[in-house]
Amino acid sequence: MRGSVRRAAEVAIGMVLALASAPPVPAAAKPVPPVVTAAVQVSQDPNPARAHAMGQITRNPKTGTLIVADSDARIRRTVDVYRSSDDGANWQPGGDPMLKPWTDSSGDPDANVNHTLAYDKNGVLYIAFQANDPKFSQLARKDRPRHIFLARSTDDGLTFSTVKVWDAPEAPRRTGASNATTVRG
């Protein structure tokens, strides 16, 4: 045991002497700047606290055009489309898939799942989304009638033809002392 203690002490002393004789590492003369990547913000809203739903992206299998769709849950409350023909280096606004008067697609800002998009094998873009008429904006979001729409574009999101594929019952009305929600049929 005495030999192992002596050996450990010799190793420790050797390490201290090696570190003491090493040249000092110079301190950095100035702070290292942050690394900027090629990430691109695909939005016309410069506010860093914006409330956009998770943007989704798809690529046309025929032309390579990229499409991003997102939904601003606080201000515009619309499904917004952006296009890129250079692999995402630059983006331009696309067409408007919303069908009037149902232009409030904010739905549930906590869930942020208000739309989805995909190209078919022939290069036709489809965006499915939910929306309601802004006249119901005074109701709690959970009580607003949410209709389901399907937008179709054959020109990489420049223009859309949109149809309502599910018609939600109109706004619920409050009845009775309990203020329970009933839906008009």
C-alpha positions as CSV (number, residue, x, y, z in Angstrom):
1,M,0.0,0.0,0.0
2,R,2.9,2.3,0.9
3,G,4.3,1.9,-2.7
4,S,1.0,2.8,-4.3
5,V,0.7,6.0,-2.3
6,R,4.2,6.9,-3.2
7,R,3.5,6.2,-6.9
8,A,0.3,8.3,-6.9
9,A,2.3,11.2,-5.3
10,E,5.0,10.9,-8.0
11,V,2.4,11.1,-10.7
12,A,0.7,14.1,-9.1
13,I,4.0,16.0,-8.7
14,G,4.8,15.2,-12.4
15,M,1.5,16.6,-13.5
16,V,1.9,19.8,-11.5
17,L,5.4,20.3,-12.9
18,A,4.2,19.6,-16.5
19,L,1.4,22.1,-16.2
20,A,3.6,24.7,-14.5
21,S,6.1,24.6,-17.4
22,A,3.5,24.7,-20.2
23,P,3.3,28.1,-22.0
24,P,0.3,30.2,-20.9
25,V,-2.7,30.2,-23.2
26,P,-3.3,33.8,-24.4
27,A,-6.8,35.3,-23.7
28,A,-8.9,36.3,-26.6
29,A,-8.3,39.9,-27.6
30,K,-11.9,40.5,-28.4
31,P,-15.2,38.6,-28.1
32,V,-16.0,36.1,-30.7
33,P,-18.9,37.3,-32.9
34,P,-22.0,35.0,-33.1
35,V,-22.2,32.7,-36.1
36,V,-24.8,33.7,-38.6
37,T,-26.3,30.9,-40.6
38,A,-28.3,30.9,-43.8
39,A,-31.6,30.6,-41.8
40,V,-34.4,32.7,-43.3
41,Q,-37.4,34.2,-41.6
42,V,-40.3,33.5,-43.9
43,S,-42.8,36.1,-42.7
44,Q,-43.6,39.8,-43.4
45,D,-44.0,40.4,-39.7
46,P,-40.7,41.6,-38.2
47,N,-42.0,41.4,-34.6
48,P,-39.9,38.8,-32.8
49,A,-42.9,38.1,-30.5
50,R,-45.2,37.3,-33.4
51,A,-47.7,34.5,-32.8
52,H,-47.3,32.4,-36.0
53,A,-48.5,28.8,-36.0
54,M,-45.9,26.3,-36.9
55,G,-45.0,27.0,-40.5
56,Q,-45.2,24.0,-42.8
57,I,-43.2,23.5,-45.9
58,T,-43.6,21.3,-49.0
59,R,-41.8,21.0,-52.4
60,N,-43.3,20.7,-55.8
61,P,-42.1,17.3,-57.2
62,K,-42.3,18.7,-60.8
63,T,-40.8,22.2,-60.5
64,G,-38.9,22.2,-57.2
65,T,-40.7,25.3,-55.9
66,L,-40.9,25.4,-52.1
67,I,-44.1,26.6,-50.4
68,V,-44.4,27.6,-46.8
69,A,-47.8,28.2,-45.1
70,D,-48.3,29.7,-41.7
71,S,-51.0,31.3,-39.7
72,D,-50.8,34.4,-37.5
73,A,-52.9,33.7,-34.4
74,R,-53.0,37.2,-33.0
75,I,-53.3,39.9,-35.7
76,R,-53.9,38.9,-39.3
77,R,-55.4,35.5,-38.3
78,T,-55.1,34.2,-41.9
79,V,-53.3,31.4,-43.6
80,D,-50.4,33.1,-45.3
81,V,-48.5,31.4,-48.2
82,Y,-44.9,32.1,-49.3
83,R,-43.0,30.8,-52.3
84,S,-39.4,30.2,-53.2
85,S,-38.0,29.0,-56.5
86,D,-34.3,29.1,-55.4
87,D,-34.3,26.5,-52.6
88,G,-35.3,28.9,-49.9
89,A,-32.7,31.6,-50.4
90,N,-35.5,34.1,-51.3
91,W,-39.2,34.1,-50.6
92,Q,-42.2,35.9,-52.1
93,P,-45.8,36.1,-50.9
94,G,-48.1,33.7,-52.6
95,G,-51.8,33.9,-53.3
96,D,-54.6,34.1,-50.7
97,P,-56.2,30.7,-50.0
98,M,-58.8,32.1,-47.7
99,L,-62.5,32.1,-48.7
100,K,-64.5,35.1,-47.6
101,P,-66.2,35.7,-45.2
102,W,-64.4,32.9,-43.4
103,T,-61.1,34.7,-42.9
104,D,-60.2,34.0,-39.2
105,S,-58.1,30.9,-39.2
106,S,-56.5,31.5,-35.7
107,G,-58.4,28.6,-34.2
108,D,-56.5,27.5,-31.1
109,P,-53.3,29.5,-30.7
110,D,-52.1,27.0,-28.1
111,A,-52.3,24.1,-30.4
112,N,-51.1,26.0,-33.5
113,V,-52.4,23.3,-35.8
114,N,-54.6,25.3,-38.2
115,H,-53.6,24.1,-41.6
116,T,-51.6,21.5,-43.5
117,L,-50.3,21.4,-47.1
118,A,-48.9,19.0,-49.7
119,Y,-48.3,18.5,-53.4
120,D,-49.7,15.6,-55.3
121,K,-47.5,13.6,-57.7
122,N,-48.7,15.9,-60.6
123,G,-47.5,19.1,-58.9
124,V,-50.9,20.3,-57.7
125,L,-50.7,22.1,-54.3
126,Y,-53.4,21.5,-51.7
127,I,-53.8,23.4,-48.4
128,A,-56.4,22.3,-45.9
129,F,-57.3,24.7,-43.1
130,Q,-60.0,25.6,-40.6
131,A,-61.5,29.1,-40.4
132,N,-64.5,31.0,-39.2
133,D,-66.3,34.2,-39.9
134,P,-64.8,37.1,-37.9
135,K,-68.3,38.1,-36.8
136,F,-67.9,35.3,-34.2
137,S,-64.7,36.8,-32.8
138,Q,-66.5,37.9,-29.6
139,L,-67.1,34.3,-28.7
140,A,-64.5,32.2,-26.9
141,R,-62.3,30.5,-29.5
142,K,-63.7,27.1,-28.4
143,D,-67.2,28.2,-29.2
144,R,-66.5,29.6,-32.7
145,P,-67.9,27.5,-35.6
146,R,-64.8,26.2,-37.4
147,H,-65.4,25.3,-41.0
148,I,-62.9,23.2,-43.0
149,F,-61.6,24.4,-46.3
150,L,-59.5,22.9,-49.1
151,A,-57.5,25.3,-51.4
152,R,-56.1,24.0,-54.6
153,S,-53.3,25.7,-56.7
154,T,-52.0,24.6,-60.1
155,D,-49.5,27.4,-60.4
156,D,-47.3,26.8,-57.3
157,G,-49.3,28.9,-54.9
158,L,-49.8,32.1,-57.0
159,T,-53.6,31.6,-57.1
160,F,-56.0,29.3,-55.3
161,S,-59.5,27.9,-55.9
162,T,-60.9,27.2,-52.4
163,V,-64.0,25.2,-51.4
164,K,-65.6,24.6,-48.0
165,V,-65.5,20.9,-47.4
166,W,-67.1,20.8,-44.0
167,D,-69.8,23.3,-42.9
168,A,-69.8,23.8,-39.1
169,P,-73.0,24.5,-37.2
170,E,-73.4,28.3,-36.7
171,A,-72.4,29.9,-33.5
172,P,-73.5,28.1,-30.3
173,R,-76.0,30.0,-28.2
174,R,-76.1,30.1,-24.4
175,T,-79.2,28.8,-22.7
176,G,-80.5,28.2,-19.2
177,A,-79.2,29.3,-15.8
178,S,-76.2,27.0,-16.1
179,N,-75.1,28.8,-19.2
180,A,-74.6,25.5,-20.9
181,T,-73.7,25.5,-24.6
182,T,-76.2,24.2,-27.1
183,V,-75.7,24.2,-30.8
184,R,-78.5,25.3,-33.2
185,G,-79.2,22.5,-35.7
